[in-house]
């Protein structure tokens, strides 16, 4: 059997898997045919639970391939349906850390209408009649070497939203080859740090948080 990347399982019960997604692993199979999170977690369940058939893993939200951090997957179709409904009801709360070029104002709210070009897999700011409303709140935690560590409260979940909204204002994320420059060929400085949501069965509010990566450029800032 193909050796699978080791995935940090943060929490697991009969309904949920909360995991740490590594950078550069796609959430689901794409044109690269590289190993993806859904495949990894289905095989994890199959081995752990000694399942004869294919194990179920439900995808309820996404992270871009180069982005790392916390993700929630469903282990039953019922849990997947309820988690998806919680997302539509804005009951999922996600906090990200990013390192952006330059120094934005100390805190702010970014609001745009975004649309996606599926041919180029690129999102961009457009008009209200053509795009989807997109909103986030941010706070600058620290600045150094003309870069800023920002904490982001993502209020809508559009494709490439954080990357596009900061880049369009002249603050592209460090390491973002698509919406900025990446001369040193480093991983994009965007990390899904915490997530809160109701349990799909018990309705208990769950919160999970990861330590900030000790890698450049996150590690140059005081935490």
N, C-alpha and C positions, 0 to 999 in steps of 0.2 A: 504493500500500500504506500502511496505517496506520502512522504513525511510532511505534516502540516505545520505552519507557523504556530508557535505557542501563543495562545491568547489569554490575557489576564481576565479571569472570570471574577467580577466584583460581587455579584449577587445572583442567586439562582433559587427558584422554587418550582412548583409544578406548572406555573403559568408564565414565568418571566426568565429572561437571561439579561443581565446587565453586564456589559463587557467593556474593555478598553480596546478600541480599534487602533492598530498601529498605522503610522503614516504609510502611504503608497500601496495599500491594499484596497482594492475597490470593494464597495459594499455588496454589489452583485456582479455577475459576470458581464464583462463588456467585450469590445472588439479585440482587446489584447489577449483574451483567454487566460489571463493570469488568475491565480487562485484568489477567490473572493471570500468575504465574510460569511455570506449565506452558506456556501459550500463547506467552509471550515466548521461552522457551528452545527450544521446538519450531521457532519461526520463525527463531531464531538459527541452529540447526543446518541448517535447510532452505536458508537463504541461504549460510552458510559452506561447506557441503558440496555445494551445488548439487543438492539432492535433488529429484526430480520428485514423489514422493509425500510423505505426512506423515512427519516425523521423529519418532523415538521418544524420549520422556523419561519415565523412571520416577520416581514420587514414593515416597520411602521414609521420610520423616519430615516434620514440619510445624512451622511457626511461626505464631502467631496473626497475623492481618492487621496490627494496629498495631505489631507487633514487628519490629525489623530485626536483621540480622546474618547469620552464616554458615550456609549450607545445602548439603547434598549431594544431587545427583540422579544417577540412573543413565542411561546411554546405551544399554544393552541390557537385555533382559528377564532374562538370566542374571545380570548385575550387580545388577539390582533385587532378584531373589530372594535372592541371597547377602547383600546389604546388609540386607535385611529380617530374614534369619536372624541376622545379627550383632547387630541390635537386640534380638531376642528373647533372645539369649545374653548380653546386657548387655556387648557388646564395643564399643559406641558410647559415648564419653565426651564429654559436653557441658558447657562452662563458660559461665555467663551472668554479666553484670553488671546490677544493678538499683539504682535509687535508691528507697528506701522512706521513708515519713513516719515521724518519730520515730526513736528509737535502740534497736534490739533489743540483747539481750546480745551480747557480742563475737563469739561463735561458737556454733553449735548445729546440731542435727539436727531437722528437722520431719517428723513421721510422721502421716498421716491416712488415712482411707478417703474417697475422693471419688466422687461420681456426677454425671452431667450431665443437665440438662433440655434436651432437643433443641429443644423449642418456643421456649424463651427463649435458647438457646445460652449457658446459665449452668451452671457447676459449683459444687458446694457440699459441705461436710463432712457425712458421714453415718456410719452404723454399719458394722461389718465385714461384716455379712451382706448389705448393700445396695450397698456401694461397692467400688472398686478400691484396693488398697494403694498409697500414694503416699509417696515419701520424697525428701528433698533435704538436703544439707548446705550451710551458709553460713558466711561469715566477714565481719564488718564491717571494711572497709578504712579508712574515714574517716567522720567525722560533721561536719555543718556546717548552721547555720540550721534546726535540728530536723529534718534529713534525714540519711540514712545511705546511703553507697555500699557495697553488699554484693556479694561474689563468691559465686556459687552453683554447686555441683556437683549437677547434676540426675541422680538415681539411678533415677527412673522417669519415664515420659513421658505423663502424663495431661493431658487437655484443661484449659487455663488453670491448670495445677498451681501454678506459682510465684505467680501472682497471687492465687489462692484461699488458699494456705497462709499467705502473709504477711498478707493482708487479714483472715483469720479470727482472727489473733492481735493485731489492732490496728495493723498496720504496712502499710497499703495502698501499692502502688506509686504514685509520683508520676505524675500524668497518666493514671491508670487510671479511665476513666469508668464502667466496668462494676462494679468491685468497690471503688471509692473515690470520691473527688471530683476534678474536673478544672476548677476555676473559671477557669483561664487558658487552657484549650483547647490544651494542648501535647500532643506525642506521648508515649505511655507510655514511661517510663524503664526499658525492658527491652531488653537487647542480647545476642544470641548471639555471644560473643566468640571461642570456640575449640571445635574438635571434633577428636577422635582416633578412628580406626577402622582395621581391617585392609583393605587393598586387596582387592576381591572376587575378583581373579584371582591376583595375585602373593602375597597375604597379608601383604605388607609393611605395617608399622604407619605410618599417615599421620597427621600433625598439622598443622592449619591454624589460624592466629590472625589476628584483625583488630585494628587500632588502635581504641581506645575513641573513640566519637564526640566531636567537639569542639563539642557542642551542649548547651544547657541541658536537664536539670540536671547532666549528667555533667561539664561543663566547670568547675564550681565546686569540684571536688575535685582534690587533688594526686594525680597518677598516678605 
